[in-house]
């Protein structure tokens, strides 16, 4: 019984650590997926709204914890733009909140503007660039 009393807390710590790490990985994958999908849509659709594309796609992450930035170098075919998404990590178990408070998950995707928008800039660029705007 003494062995169980000594090893059980370590076992519980290990189990909760695995759960928390898996959840953090799932949140990070979700941010990457949404950012990738949004950049693809922005590259081919001149009327797309970057903030709406990003903020409406989350399942695991609360959009209130997400900030989005869009930067364009130019707005014609062949130029590139960059979409940056930052989300504050939200714990699943609460077991490691003391260590994980303030951790941010971040991904940046650079994309080429693929469609010739009839010689004009897409509606979202460059005058509508924005930095670290929270999701509505």
N, CA and C atoms as a LAMMPS dump frame, in Angstrom:
ITEM: TIMESTEP
0
ITEM: NUMBER OF ATOMS
408
ITEM: BOX BOUNDS ff ff ff
-5.0000000000000000e+02 5.0000000000000000e+02
-5.0000000000000000e+02 5.0000000000000000e+02
-5.0000000000000000e+02 5.0000000000000000e+02
ITEM: ATOMS id mol type element x y z
1 1 1 N 0.809 -1.2 0
2 1 2 C 0 0 0
3 1 3 C 0.85 1.261 0
4 2 1 N 1.997 1.212 0.627
5 2 2 C 2.858 2.387 0.672
6 2 3 C 3.352 2.718 -0.733
7 3 1 N 3.645 1.693 -1.5
8 3 2 C 4.112 1.918 -2.869
9 3 3 C 3.048 2.631 -3.703
10 4 1 N 1.817 2.215 -3.527
11 4 2 C 0.717 2.841 -4.256
12 4 3 C 0.572 4.297 -3.839
13 5 1 N 0.667 4.564 -2.567
14 5 2 C 0.539 5.937 -2.065
15 5 3 C 1.654 6.826 -2.604
16 6 1 N 2.82 6.27 -2.843
17 6 2 C 3.94 7.061 -3.366
18 6 3 C 3.887 7.233 -4.881
19 7 1 N 3.426 6.217 -5.597
20 7 2 C 3.453 6.278 -7.058
21 7 3 C 2.168 6.831 -7.678
22 8 1 N 1.047 6.737 -6.969
23 8 2 C -0.22 7.195 -7.531
24 8 3 C -0.206 8.684 -7.917
25 9 1 N 0.295 9.592 -7.08
26 9 2 C 0.347 11.005 -7.499
27 9 3 C 1.202 11.229 -8.749
28 10 1 N 2.285 10.492 -8.869
29 10 2 C 3.119 10.617 -10.073
30 10 3 C 2.384 10.102 -11.307
31 11 1 N 1.647 9.019 -11.14
32 11 2 C 0.858 8.474 -12.236
33 11 3 C -0.213 9.475 -12.679
34 12 1 N -0.915 10.07 -11.726
35 12 2 C -1.949 11.066 -12.042
36 12 3 C -1.32 12.267 -12.747
37 13 1 N -0.175 12.724 -12.279
38 13 2 C 0.532 13.833 -12.917
39 13 3 C 0.893 13.49 -14.361
40 14 1 N 1.356 12.273 -14.577
41 14 2 C 1.699 11.826 -15.925
42 14 3 C 0.46 11.779 -16.827
43 15 1 N -0.629 11.248 -16.335
44 15 2 C -1.86 11.145 -17.131
45 15 3 C -2.381 12.53 -17.497
46 16 1 N -2.46 13.424 -16.512
47 16 2 C -2.944 14.774 -16.8
48 16 3 C -1.978 15.527 -17.719
49 17 1 N -0.691 15.261 -17.601
50 17 2 C 0.287 15.875 -18.503
51 17 3 C 0.074 15.436 -19.946
52 18 1 N -0.194 14.168 -20.144
53 18 2 C -0.459 13.648 -21.491
54 18 3 C -1.737 14.267 -22.055
55 19 1 N -2.771 14.352 -21.23
56 19 2 C -4.027 14.945 -21.682
57 19 3 C -3.821 16.408 -22.072
58 20 1 N -3.139 17.16 -21.224
59 20 2 C -2.923 18.591 -21.469
60 20 3 C -2.062 18.812 -22.713
61 21 1 N -1.005 18.017 -22.877
62 21 2 C -0.138 18.148 -24.051
63 21 3 C -0.909 17.816 -25.329
64 22 1 N -1.751 16.789 -25.273
65 22 2 C -2.553 16.42 -26.442
66 22 3 C -3.533 17.527 -26.809
67 23 1 N -4.138 18.14 -25.816
68 23 2 C -5.087 19.229 -26.068
69 23 3 C -4.378 20.455 -26.64
70 24 1 N -3.186 20.745 -26.128
71 24 2 C -2.404 21.866 -26.664
72 24 3 C -2.029 21.605 -28.126
73 25 1 N -1.659 20.387 -28.44
74 25 2 C -1.333 20.027 -29.819
75 25 3 C -2.559 20.158 -30.716
76 26 1 N -3.713 19.742 -30.236
77 26 2 C -4.94 19.865 -31.023
78 26 3 C -5.293 21.335 -31.272
79 27 1 N -5.127 22.191 -30.271
80 27 2 C -5.394 23.621 -30.457
81 27 3 C -4.421 24.225 -31.46
82 28 1 N -3.149 23.841 -31.361
83 28 2 C -2.156 24.358 -32.3
84 28 3 C -2.471 23.913 -33.726
85 29 1 N -2.863 22.666 -33.898
86 29 2 C -3.233 22.167 -35.231
87 29 3 C -4.453 22.902 -35.77
88 30 1 N -5.405 23.221 -34.905
89 30 2 C -6.6 23.945 -35.347
90 30 3 C -6.241 25.353 -35.829
91 31 1 N -5.365 26.03 -35.12
92 31 2 C -4.937 27.368 -35.55
93 31 3 C -4.239 27.295 -36.9
94 32 1 N -3.367 26.332 -37.053
95 32 2 C -2.653 26.178 -38.332
96 32 3 C -3.615 25.888 -39.477
97 33 1 N -4.592 24.995 -39.236
98 33 2 C -5.557 24.642 -40.28
99 33 3 C -6.397 25.847 -40.686
100 34 1 N -6.9 26.566 -39.729
101 34 2 C -7.752 27.712 -40.034
102 34 3 C -6.967 28.793 -40.756
103 35 1 N -5.745 29.035 -40.328
104 35 2 C -4.915 30.042 -40.992
105 35 3 C -4.612 29.624 -42.425
106 36 1 N -4.32 28.358 -42.628
107 36 2 C -4.044 27.852 -43.979
108 36 3 C -5.269 27.988 -44.882
109 37 1 N -6.445 27.621 -44.367
110 37 2 C -7.666 27.739 -45.16
111 37 3 C -8.001 29.198 -45.47
112 38 1 N -7.797 30.079 -44.507
113 38 2 C -8.086 31.498 -44.718
114 38 3 C -7.146 32.104 -45.748
115 39 1 N -5.861 31.756 -45.699
116 39 2 C -4.928 32.31 -46.682
117 39 3 C -5.242 31.826 -48.091
118 40 1 N -5.662 30.586 -48.202
119 40 2 C -6.035 30.085 -49.531
120 40 3 C -7.228 30.85 -50.077
121 41 1 N -8.221 31.09 -49.231
122 41 2 C -9.409 31.824 -49.662
123 41 3 C -9.074 33.277 -50.003
124 42 1 N -8.225 33.905 -49.208
125 42 2 C -7.846 35.294 -49.485
126 42 3 C -7.072 35.426 -50.786
127 43 1 N -6.288 34.406 -51.113
128 43 2 C -5.499 34.457 -52.342
129 43 3 C -6.324 34.378 -53.607
130 44 1 N -7.504 33.78 -53.53
131 44 2 C -8.316 33.602 -54.739
132 44 3 C -9.622 34.381 -54.74
133 45 1 N -9.976 34.98 -53.615
134 45 2 C -11.263 35.661 -53.515
135 45 3 C -11.07 37.117 -53.092
136 46 1 N -11.275 38.05 -53.989
137 46 2 C -11.018 39.459 -53.663
138 46 3 C -12.009 40.062 -52.674
139 47 1 N -13.136 39.4 -52.441
140 47 2 C -14.132 39.968 -51.529
141 47 3 C -14.117 39.293 -50.161
142 48 1 N -13.174 38.389 -49.927
143 48 2 C -13.127 37.663 -48.658
144 48 3 C -12.778 38.596 -47.505
145 49 1 N -13.326 38.301 -46.359
146 49 2 C -13.048 39.051 -45.146
147 49 3 C -12.169 38.174 -44.256
148 50 1 N -10.913 38.57 -44.066
149 50 2 C -9.952 37.744 -43.336
150 50 3 C -10.396 37.487 -41.907
151 51 1 N -10.902 38.494 -41.251
152 51 2 C -11.312 38.339 -39.856
153 51 3 C -12.455 37.334 -39.721
154 52 1 N -13.424 37.403 -40.619
155 52 2 C -14.541 36.465 -40.59
156 52 3 C -14.078 35.053 -40.901
157 53 1 N -13.189 34.9 -41.881
158 53 2 C -12.697 33.573 -42.24
159 53 3 C -12.02 32.898 -41.059
160 54 1 N -11.219 33.654 -40.323
161 54 2 C -10.484 33.073 -39.199
162 54 3 C -11.402 32.858 -37.998
163 55 1 N -12.131 33.859 -37.618
164 55 2 C -12.885 33.816 -36.353
165 55 3 C -14.058 32.855 -36.356
166 56 1 N -14.594 32.533 -37.505
167 56 2 C -15.748 31.637 -37.556
168 56 3 C -15.381 30.164 -37.686
169 57 1 N -14.098 29.847 -37.719
170 57 2 C -13.715 28.471 -37.98
171 57 3 C -13.289 27.641 -36.786
172 58 1 N -13.285 28.205 -35.585
173 58 2 C -12.744 27.489 -34.429
174 58 3 C -13.745 26.553 -33.78
175 59 1 N -13.261 25.385 -33.365
176 59 2 C -14.049 24.43 -32.604
177 59 3 C -13.527 24.318 -31.17
178 60 1 N -12.207 24.205 -31.016
179 60 2 C -11.602 24.01 -29.7
180 60 3 C -11.25 25.31 -28.993
181 61 1 N -11.067 26.36 -29.756
182 61 2 C -10.563 27.616 -29.206
183 61 3 C -11.683 28.637 -29.162
184 62 1 N -11.728 29.368 -28.068
185 62 2 C -12.708 30.438 -27.92
186 62 3 C -12.243 31.623 -28.775
187 63 1 N -13.023 32.065 -29.76
188 63 2 C -12.606 33.179 -30.611
189 63 3 C -12.3 34.461 -29.835
190 64 1 N -12.817 34.589 -28.627
191 64 2 C -12.508 35.77 -27.816
192 64 3 C -11.034 35.806 -27.419
193 65 1 N -10.351 34.678 -27.489
194 65 2 C -8.929 34.606 -27.143
195 65 3 C -8.02 34.699 -28.365
196 66 1 N -8.566 35.071 -29.521
197 66 2 C -7.809 35.063 -30.779
198 66 3 C -7.598 36.486 -31.276
199 67 1 N -6.368 36.751 -31.779
200 67 2 C -6.055 38.017 -32.442
201 67 3 C -5.535 37.696 -33.845
202 68 1 N -5.911 38.53 -34.808
203 68 2 C -5.572 38.282 -36.205
204 68 3 C -4.893 39.515 -36.78
205 69 1 N -3.864 39.308 -37.599
206 69 2 C -3.194 40.407 -38.292
207 69 3 C -3.055 40.043 -39.766
208 70 1 N -3.273 41.026 -40.636
209 70 2 C -3.112 40.837 -42.079
210 70 3 C -2.199 41.935 -42.601
211 71 1 N -1.141 41.538 -43.269
212 71 2 C -0.192 42.486 -43.834
213 71 3 C 0.026 42.152 -45.295
214 72 1 N -0.077 43.145 -46.156
215 72 2 C 0.157 42.92 -47.583
216 72 3 C 1.309 43.778 -48.056
217 73 1 N 2.14 43.192 -48.902
218 73 2 C 3.223 43.95 -49.513
219 73 3 C 2.718 44.641 -50.77
220 74 1 N 1.741 44.067 -51.38
221 74 2 C 1.138 44.616 -52.581
222 74 3 C -0.196 43.945 -52.779
223 75 1 N -0.93 44.373 -53.744
224 75 2 C -2.267 43.813 -53.904
225 75 3 C -2.544 43.406 -55.336
226 76 1 N -1.505 43.055 -56.05
227 76 2 C -1.702 42.622 -57.427
228 76 3 C -1.237 41.177 -57.55
229 77 1 N -1.618 40.54 -58.622
230 77 2 C -1.261 39.147 -58.843
231 77 3 C 0.246 38.953 -58.745
232 78 1 N 0.636 37.928 -58.023
233 78 2 C 2.045 37.611 -57.856
234 78 3 C 2.65 38.196 -56.598
235 79 1 N 2.03 39.197 -56.014
236 79 2 C 2.523 39.761 -54.758
237 79 3 C 2.155 38.835 -53.61
238 80 1 N 2.727 39.08 -52.445
239 80 2 C 2.437 38.232 -51.301
240 80 3 C 1.785 39.03 -50.175
241 81 1 N 1.108 38.315 -49.332
242 81 2 C 0.509 38.873 -48.127
243 81 3 C 0.775 37.886 -47
244 82 1 N 0.551 38.33 -45.785
245 82 2 C 0.834 37.484 -44.631
246 82 3 C -0.306 37.567 -43.625
247 83 1 N -0.77 36.421 -43.19
248 83 2 C -1.828 36.339 -42.188
249 83 3 C -1.229 35.73 -40.93
250 84 1 N -1.389 36.434 -39.812
251 84 2 C -0.822 36.027 -38.53
252 84 3 C -1.964 35.819 -37.54
253 85 1 N -2.032 34.634 -36.932
254 85 2 C -3.086 34.329 -35.974
255 85 3 C -2.436 33.937 -34.646
256 86 1 N -2.891 34.582 -33.58
257 86 2 C -2.372 34.33 -32.24
258 86 3 C -3.552 34.005 -31.328
259 87 1 N -3.442 32.909 -30.587
260 87 2 C -4.496 32.523 -29.646
261 87 3 C -3.877 32.23 -28.288
262 88 1 N -4.55 32.654 -27.257
263 88 2 C -4.111 32.354 -25.903
264 88 3 C -4.508 30.919 -25.585
265 89 1 N -3.554 30.154 -25.062
266 89 2 C -3.804 28.751 -24.732
267 89 3 C -4.829 28.665 -23.608
268 90 1 N -5.767 27.765 -23.787
269 90 2 C -6.788 27.517 -22.769
270 90 3 C -6.647 26.072 -22.306
271 91 1 N -6.46 25.904 -21.027
272 91 2 C -6.256 24.592 -20.443
273 91 3 C -7.537 23.761 -20.462
274 92 1 N -7.387 22.479 -20.594
275 92 2 C -8.529 21.576 -20.551
276 92 3 C -8.799 21.107 -19.13
277 93 1 N -7.742 20.69 -18.44
278 93 2 C -7.919 20.123 -17.108
279 93 3 C -7.77 21.154 -15.999
280 94 1 N -7.039 22.224 -16.245
281 94 2 C -6.77 23.207 -15.203
282 94 3 C -5.664 22.769 -14.254
283 95 1 N -5.14 21.587 -14.462
284 95 2 C -4.144 21.011 -13.571
285 95 3 C -2.801 21.749 -13.647
286 96 1 N -2.477 22.29 -14.832
287 96 2 C -1.188 22.947 -15.032
288 96 3 C -1.343 24.45 -15.289
289 97 1 N -2.439 25.032 -14.856
290 97 2 C -2.692 26.452 -15.122
291 97 3 C -1.583 27.352 -14.61
292 98 1 N -0.986 27.014 -13.508
293 98 2 C 0.099 27.837 -12.969
294 98 3 C 1.28 27.944 -13.917
295 99 1 N 1.565 26.885 -14.657
296 99 2 C 2.692 26.886 -15.588
297 99 3 C 2.311 27.4 -16.97
298 100 1 N 1.061 27.226 -17.362
299 100 2 C 0.664 27.515 -18.745
300 100 3 C -0.067 28.847 -18.921
301 101 1 N -0.272 29.582 -17.857
302 101 2 C -0.949 30.87 -17.968
303 101 3 C -0.116 31.802 -18.842
304 102 1 N -0.741 32.419 -19.824
305 102 2 C -0.054 33.363 -20.701
306 102 3 C 0.605 32.747 -21.92
307 103 1 N 0.542 31.436 -22.072
308 103 2 C 1.134 30.784 -23.24
309 103 3 C 0.286 31.125 -24.462
310 104 1 N 0.955 31.507 -25.555
311 104 2 C 0.247 31.84 -26.793
312 104 3 C 0.613 30.851 -27.881
313 105 1 N -0.385 30.462 -28.641
314 105 2 C -0.193 29.626 -29.821
315 105 3 C -0.251 30.563 -31.019
316 106 1 N 0.752 30.491 -31.875
317 106 2 C 0.836 31.458 -32.97
318 106 3 C 1.249 30.762 -34.262
319 107 1 N 0.643 31.209 -35.355
320 107 2 C 1.066 30.727 -36.668
321 107 3 C 0.948 31.864 -37.673
322 108 1 N 1.862 31.871 -38.62
323 108 2 C 1.887 32.885 -39.668
324 108 3 C 1.987 32.179 -41.01
325 109 1 N 1.137 32.585 -41.939
326 109 2 C 1.179 32.018 -43.289
327 109 3 C 1.342 33.152 -44.291
328 110 1 N 2.307 32.993 -45.159
329 110 2 C 2.507 33.931 -46.264
330 110 3 C 1.88 33.303 -47.494
331 111 1 N 1.149 34.104 -48.247
332 111 2 C 0.479 33.55 -49.414
333 111 3 C 0.597 34.5 -50.59
334 112 1 N 0.525 33.91 -51.774
335 112 2 C 0.579 34.696 -53.011
336 112 3 C -0.836 35.02 -53.449
337 113 1 N -0.999 36.189 -53.997
338 113 2 C -2.293 36.576 -54.551
339 113 3 C -2.358 35.958 -55.941
340 114 1 N -3.229 34.979 -56.095
341 114 2 C -3.249 34.162 -57.306
342 114 3 C -4.132 34.702 -58.417
343 115 1 N -5.203 35.35 -58.073
344 115 2 C -6.166 35.761 -59.081
345 115 3 C -5.927 37.191 -59.547
346 116 1 N -5.951 37.417 -60.863
347 116 2 C -5.884 38.798 -61.342
348 116 3 C -7.257 39.443 -61.141
349 117 1 N -7.362 40.328 -60.202
350 117 2 C -8.645 40.913 -59.831
351 117 3 C -9.053 42.029 -60.78
352 118 1 N -8.93 41.777 -62.06
353 118 2 C -9.334 42.767 -63.05
354 118 3 C -8.478 44.022 -63.009
355 119 1 N -7.215 43.877 -62.617
356 119 2 C -6.317 45.023 -62.572
357 119 3 C -6.473 45.886 -61.333
358 120 1 N -7.353 45.507 -60.434
359 120 2 C -7.528 46.303 -59.228
360 120 3 C -7.196 45.446 -57.996
361 121 1 N -7.027 46.114 -56.885
362 121 2 C -6.667 45.428 -55.654
363 121 3 C -7.878 44.723 -55.065
364 122 1 N -7.657 43.621 -54.356
365 122 2 C -8.77 42.998 -53.655
366 122 3 C -9.295 43.931 -52.573
367 123 1 N -10.527 43.738 -52.195
368 123 2 C -11.157 44.626 -51.232
369 123 3 C -10.419 44.647 -49.892
370 124 1 N -9.771 43.563 -49.524
371 124 2 C -9.141 43.47 -48.219
372 124 3 C -7.73 44.043 -48.172
373 125 1 N -7.172 44.501 -49.288
374 125 2 C -5.782 44.947 -49.278
375 125 3 C -5.58 46.144 -50.187
376 126 1 N -4.508 46.938 -50.047
377 126 2 C -3.655 47.043 -48.868
378 126 3 C -4.183 48.056 -47.857
379 127 1 N -5.153 48.864 -48.233
380 127 2 C -5.634 49.909 -47.336
381 127 3 C -6.316 49.328 -46.104
382 128 1 N -6.751 48.08 -46.186
383 128 2 C -7.471 47.475 -45.071
384 128 3 C -6.611 46.534 -44.242
385 129 1 N -5.282 46.651 -44.338
386 129 2 C -4.415 45.844 -43.478
387 129 3 C -4.741 46.151 -42.026
388 130 1 N -4.583 45.165 -41.182
389 130 2 C -4.835 45.396 -39.757
390 130 3 C -3.875 44.561 -38.946
391 131 1 N -3.614 44.979 -37.744
392 131 2 C -2.683 44.274 -36.881
393 131 3 C -3.303 43.87 -35.563
394 132 1 N -3.165 42.617 -35.22
395 132 2 C -3.597 42.05 -33.947
396 132 3 C -4.991 42.495 -33.514
397 133 1 N -5.922 42.341 -34.411
398 133 2 C -7.317 42.671 -34.146
399 133 3 C -7.995 41.484 -33.483
400 134 1 N -8.674 41.68 -32.354
401 134 2 C -9.367 40.544 -31.731
402 134 3 C -10.604 40.148 -32.546
403 135 1 N -10.94 38.871 -32.425
404 135 2 C -12.16 38.393 -33.086
405 135 3 C -13.372 39.056 -32.431
406 136 1 N -14.372 39.377 -33.245
407 136 2 C -15.574 40.002 -32.671
408 136 3 C -16.389 39.007 -31.834
